[in-house]
């Protein structure tokens, strides 16, 4: 049996009600109710606008977390308040039914309830700040005859984005009454057929016949492990729910309703929308918050004048100082109010040191040092300590005291009146890291600047690791710049020149067989063959390459396992990439272009590549220490000629590599930086050969001398 009639909802919005009977159950359905609700609250009463403004005003993105509430719109939250406090609340209500009917009661415990953990859960769900709209104390008896409307299946008529928190003051086992939910998917299906937002007088307890008839699977959720102090958090507009009537005793619940806000909840309830007692309508609340937001946004900021002697001469200046110390605006305002009440004329608090001392004394006198210390007190004390440390350090940033090299603070000026100095007379480092001596196994890899360094190391008597030469004239292997029998090797092994950071990662991957890399050969017009991953190494025929390959891989691995200190020189951030993601160690030969594409590496990519190289080697050689340098030798050519000059491209490349090197050093205990780039480009007056790209031999020797100053034990 089915009938249709027109009813009125929401201040004149007409609704068609469909009455249908299934298996002796009568259902009153309103298929358009959820659409009308959306229009009524989100548009007419501006809740969609409130959501948007609150998200834009949110500044605590770093606090956001992923929780069950985000995904399912409900969660069981453990230990919202201590169990012993729950018993005290119940006792108060038993003695006085109106015990909770005063704002001071809820405000006194909100800080306890909305601790950091619950605050993260709520702000992460709203993706904004939030505020408490209203609260109530629910005492539910096992009485089916006088049951409330909430003990039937329904969704709450209100904004789509709001939350209820039910804090259970006694455990489930004492009353066997709870709240049951349907999933979001099931709820949405029921909304479409007109269930859940119908007349509250016509709600039903049994949805099964209707769901079966409509092909809807009912997925009920209920938590039976609720203890005193636990909470159920849910969006009552998005999830169908029913208050299960207690069976064995009275259920005591503290109910709180939250909505998004552009302001922290303390600021909101103190200035824009005070907390209401008992279930309250949502009409007008969003508009109240938005009006306060507009008023705050259009207020003319106070002018803050700081005198040259640094004294505090106005209350606005003092307030700004306190706000700089404590990020919590509400707490900062509280502290400012206390200070200005203490010294309204700033007779004592005109000096920064006096303000700091007063704040420290305030914490000393207010914190319960002999008992349980409030977590927020600890956080605020930590903020004061951090601020004072930062302030002291800031004042000493440019001071010569407590610096390893006080001459390193200011740029050398040969015309300085009191301390003339030239940059050509300094070495651009501050601290020494004596991590080796001449007997320490040392290796290197990198650009053409790197093999210049490798040669000087060998000439200077360092224990330079050499695991592969090319001394057999019949091997069919050619190494550029090396002839069989030469005294000094180009590198530890014949891996050739490595210009980009991915090549270092590939070097470790091949050496330790952590990632398969194709064996590729490209023939050149002269007839010999080249491996694109080994620039500066050639093979007379393919058989020579195949015979050499396993020996070379073993030699590379041996070198990386033997070296306790390894220097790499990063050359450039432009590279050429095969379609599988591997890269050439230099630029393509003519027959390589069909298989490669040009790529410019970002700072993060360079960091990740060198980190991968370091981590891979460190796994097999725990004594491995890495020293990073940037090659001062500029680009020969840029692949961005249509938009950039080679000099501009080179500057970008060196800056990118330099930033990456800094991050790697900061992030790793056994990675160091050698400022060879700075020494060559700034501190050597006549560093370059006639081609203005390569450095003189004397320049390389100065780099090695600086290396010894920094890293070699005296």
Secondary structure as the mmCIF struct_conf table of DSSP 4:
data_model
#
loop_
_struct_conf.conf_type_id
_struct_conf.id
_struct_conf.beg_label_comp_id
_struct_conf.beg_label_asym_id
_struct_conf.beg_label_seq_id
_struct_conf.end_label_comp_id
_struct_conf.end_label_asym_id
_struct_conf.end_label_seq_id
STRN STRN1 UNK A 2 UNK A 9
TURN_TY1_P TURN_TY1_P1 UNK A 10 UNK A 12
STRN STRN2 UNK A 13 UNK A 22
TURN_TY1_P TURN_TY1_P2 UNK A 23 UNK A 24
STRN STRN3 UNK A 25 UNK A 29
TURN_TY1_P TURN_TY1_P3 UNK A 31 UNK A 32
HELX_RH_AL_P HELX_RH_AL_P1 UNK A 33 UNK A 37
HELX_RH_PI_P HELX_RH_PI_P1 UNK A 38 UNK A 44
TURN_TY1_P TURN_TY1_P4 UNK A 45 UNK A 45
HELX_RH_AL_P HELX_RH_AL_P2 UNK A 47 UNK A 57
HELX_RH_3T_P HELX_RH_3T_P1 UNK A 61 UNK A 63
HELX_RH_AL_P HELX_RH_AL_P3 UNK A 68 UNK A 72
BEND BEND1 UNK A 73 UNK A 73
STRN STRN4 UNK A 74 UNK A 77
BEND BEND2 UNK A 78 UNK A 78
BEND BEND3 UNK A 80 UNK A 81
HELX_RH_AL_P HELX_RH_AL_P4 UNK A 83 UNK A 95
TURN_TY1_P TURN_TY1_P5 UNK A 97 UNK A 100
BEND BEND4 UNK A 102 UNK A 102
HELX_RH_AL_P HELX_RH_AL_P5 UNK A 103 UNK A 113
TURN_TY1_P TURN_TY1_P6 UNK A 114 UNK A 114
HELX_RH_AL_P HELX_RH_AL_P6 UNK A 116 UNK A 126
TURN_TY1_P TURN_TY1_P7 UNK A 127 UNK A 127
BEND BEND5 UNK A 128 UNK A 128
STRN STRN5 UNK A 129 UNK A 140
BEND BEND6 UNK A 142 UNK A 142
BEND BEND7 UNK A 144 UNK A 144
TURN_TY1_P TURN_TY1_P8 UNK A 145 UNK A 146
HELX_RH_3T_P HELX_RH_3T_P2 UNK A 149 UNK A 151
BEND BEND8 UNK A 152 UNK A 152
STRN STRN6 UNK A 153 UNK A 154
BEND BEND9 UNK A 157 UNK A 158
BEND BEND10 UNK A 160 UNK A 161
STRN STRN7 UNK A 162 UNK A 168
BEND BEND11 UNK A 169 UNK A 170
HELX_RH_AL_P HELX_RH_AL_P7 UNK A 172 UNK A 175
STRN STRN8 UNK A 179 UNK A 182
HELX_RH_AL_P HELX_RH_AL_P8 UNK A 184 UNK A 192
TURN_TY1_P TURN_TY1_P9 UNK A 193 UNK A 194
BEND BEND12 UNK A 196 UNK A 198
HELX_RH_3T_P HELX_RH_3T_P3 UNK A 200 UNK A 202
STRN STRN9 UNK A 204 UNK A 204
BEND BEND13 UNK A 205 UNK A 205
HELX_RH_AL_P HELX_RH_AL_P9 UNK A 208 UNK A 214
TURN_TY1_P TURN_TY1_P10 UNK A 215 UNK A 215
STRN STRN10 UNK A 220 UNK A 221
TURN_TY1_P TURN_TY1_P11 UNK A 228 UNK A 229
STRN STRN11 UNK A 231 UNK A 234
TURN_TY1_P TURN_TY1_P12 UNK A 236 UNK A 238
BEND BEND14 UNK A 239 UNK A 239
STRN STRN12 UNK A 241 UNK A 243
HELX_LH_PP_P HELX_LH_PP_P1 UNK A 244 UNK A 246
BEND BEND15 UNK A 247 UNK A 249
STRN STRN13 UNK A 251 UNK A 261
BEND BEND16 UNK A 262 UNK A 263
HELX_RH_AL_P HELX_RH_AL_P10 UNK A 265 UNK A 267
HELX_RH_PI_P HELX_RH_PI_P2 UNK A 268 UNK A 272
HELX_LH_PP_P HELX_LH_PP_P2 UNK A 274 UNK A 275
STRN STRN14 UNK A 276 UNK A 277
BEND BEND17 UNK A 278 UNK A 278
TURN_TY1_P TURN_TY1_P13 UNK A 283 UNK A 284
HELX_RH_AL_P HELX_RH_AL_P11 UNK A 285 UNK A 297
TURN_TY1_P TURN_TY1_P14 UNK A 298 UNK A 298
BEND BEND18 UNK A 299 UNK A 299
HELX_LH_PP_P HELX_LH_PP_P3 UNK A 300 UNK A 303
TURN_TY1_P TURN_TY1_P15 UNK A 308 UNK A 309
BEND BEND19 UNK A 314 UNK A 314
HELX_RH_AL_P HELX_RH_AL_P12 UNK A 315 UNK A 325
BEND BEND20 UNK A 327 UNK A 327
HELX_RH_AL_P HELX_RH_AL_P13 UNK A 329 UNK A 342
TURN_TY1_P TURN_TY1_P16 UNK A 344 UNK A 345
BEND BEND21 UNK A 347 UNK A 348
TURN_TY1_P TURN_TY1_P17 UNK A 349 UNK A 350
BEND BEND22 UNK A 351 UNK A 351
HELX_RH_AL_P HELX_RH_AL_P14 UNK A 352 UNK A 366
BEND BEND23 UNK A 367 UNK A 367
TURN_TY1_P TURN_TY1_P18 UNK A 369 UNK A 370
BEND BEND24 UNK A 371 UNK A 371
HELX_LH_PP_P HELX_LH_PP_P4 UNK A 372 UNK A 374
HELX_RH_AL_P HELX_RH_AL_P15 UNK A 375 UNK A 396
TURN_TY1_P TURN_TY1_P19 UNK A 397 UNK A 398
BEND BEND25 UNK A 400 UNK A 400
TURN_TY1_P TURN_TY1_P20 UNK A 401 UNK A 402
BEND BEND26 UNK A 404 UNK A 404
HELX_RH_3T_P HELX_RH_3T_P4 UNK A 406 UNK A 408
BEND BEND27 UNK A 409 UNK A 410
TURN_TY1_P TURN_TY1_P21 UNK A 414 UNK A 415
BEND BEND28 UNK A 417 UNK A 419
HELX_RH_3T_P HELX_RH_3T_P5 UNK A 423 UNK A 425
BEND BEND29 UNK A 428 UNK A 428
STRN STRN15 UNK A 436 UNK A 436
TURN_TY1_P TURN_TY1_P22 UNK A 438 UNK A 439
BEND BEND30 UNK A 440 UNK A 440
STRN STRN16 UNK A 442 UNK A 446
BEND BEND31 UNK A 447 UNK A 447
HELX_RH_AL_P HELX_RH_AL_P16 UNK A 448 UNK A 459
TURN_TY1_P TURN_TY1_P23 UNK A 460 UNK A 461
STRN STRN17 UNK A 464 UNK A 464
TURN_TY1_P TURN_TY1_P24 UNK A 473 UNK A 474
BEND BEND32 UNK A 475 UNK A 475
STRN STRN18 UNK A 477 UNK A 479
TURN_TY1_P TURN_TY1_P25 UNK A 480 UNK A 481
STRN STRN19 UNK A 482 UNK A 482
TURN_TY1_P TURN_TY1_P26 UNK A 484 UNK A 485
BEND BEND33 UNK A 487 UNK A 488
BEND BEND34 UNK A 490 UNK A 494
STRN STRN20 UNK A 497 UNK A 497
BEND BEND35 UNK A 500 UNK A 500
HELX_RH_AL_P HELX_RH_AL_P17 UNK A 501 UNK A 511
TURN_TY1_P TURN_TY1_P27 UNK A 512 UNK A 513
BEND BEND36 UNK A 514 UNK A 515
STRN STRN21 UNK A 522 UNK A 523
TURN_TY1_P TURN_TY1_P28 UNK A 525 UNK A 526
BEND BEND37 UNK A 527 UNK A 527
STRN STRN22 UNK A 529 UNK A 530
TURN_TY1_P TURN_TY1_P29 UNK A 532 UNK A 533
BEND BEND38 UNK A 534 UNK A 534
STRN STRN23 UNK A 535 UNK A 535
TURN_TY1_P TURN_TY1_P30 UNK A 536 UNK A 536
STRN STRN24 UNK A 537 UNK A 539
BEND BEND39 UNK A 540 UNK A 541
HELX_RH_AL_P HELX_RH_AL_P18 UNK A 542 UNK A 562
BEND BEND40 UNK A 564 UNK A 564
STRN STRN25 UNK A 565 UNK A 570
BEND BEND41 UNK A 573 UNK A 573
STRN STRN26 UNK A 574 UNK A 578
TURN_TY1_P TURN_TY1_P31 UNK A 579 UNK A 580
BEND BEND42 UNK A 581 UNK A 581
STRN STRN27 UNK A 583 UNK A 583
BEND BEND43 UNK A 585 UNK A 586
HELX_LH_PP_P HELX_LH_PP_P5 UNK A 587 UNK A 589
HELX_RH_3T_P HELX_RH_3T_P6 UNK A 590 UNK A 595
STRN STRN28 UNK A 596 UNK A 600
HELX_RH_AL_P HELX_RH_AL_P19 UNK A 603 UNK A 620
TURN_TY1_P TURN_TY1_P32 UNK A 622 UNK A 623
STRN STRN29 UNK A 625 UNK A 630
HELX_LH_PP_P HELX_LH_PP_P6 UNK A 633 UNK A 635
BEND BEND44 UNK A 636 UNK A 636
TURN_TY1_P TURN_TY1_P33 UNK A 639 UNK A 643
HELX_RH_AL_P HELX_RH_AL_P20 UNK A 646 UNK A 667
TURN_TY1_P TURN_TY1_P34 UNK A 669 UNK A 670
STRN STRN30 UNK A 671 UNK A 673
TURN_TY1_P TURN_TY1_P35 UNK A 675 UNK A 675
HELX_RH_AL_P HELX_RH_AL_P21 UNK A 676 UNK A 682
BEND BEND45 UNK A 683 UNK A 683
TURN_TY1_P TURN_TY1_P36 UNK A 685 UNK A 686
STRN STRN31 UNK A 688 UNK A 688
TURN_TY1_P TURN_TY1_P37 UNK A 690 UNK A 691
BEND BEND46 UNK A 692 UNK A 694
STRN STRN32 UNK A 695 UNK A 695
HELX_LH_PP_P HELX_LH_PP_P7 UNK A 696 UNK A 696
HELX_RH_AL_P HELX_RH_AL_P22 UNK A 697 UNK A 711
STRN STRN33 UNK A 712 UNK A 712
#
